[in-house]
Amino acid sequence: MATRKRQPAKIKFELTRSGIGGIAIVCFCIFLWMFLLGVWTGQSLLKPAEPVSAGFEAGEIQDEKPIVYLKAEQKKRKP
């Protein structure tokens, strides 16, 4: 006897225009929420927790050396 192979059941979705619009609104709200959450997270990650300092106050260093300026003739090497 020949046996028939069963065809897999086909799944079909049917939505009205209002159903498609509802899904679109829900997706838009989810993407907006994710965008706002990402902006908030990015701002809190990039903002330093405390002010960055050099470790000393202005005028505290006493061993400052004077700045030496070279003229253009002095910069060139002599052959």
Secondary structure, 3 states (H helix, E strand, C coil): CCCCCCCCCCCCCCCCHHHHHHHHHHHHHHHHHHHHHHHHHHHHHHCCCCCCCCCCCCCCCCCCCCCCCCCHHHHCCCC
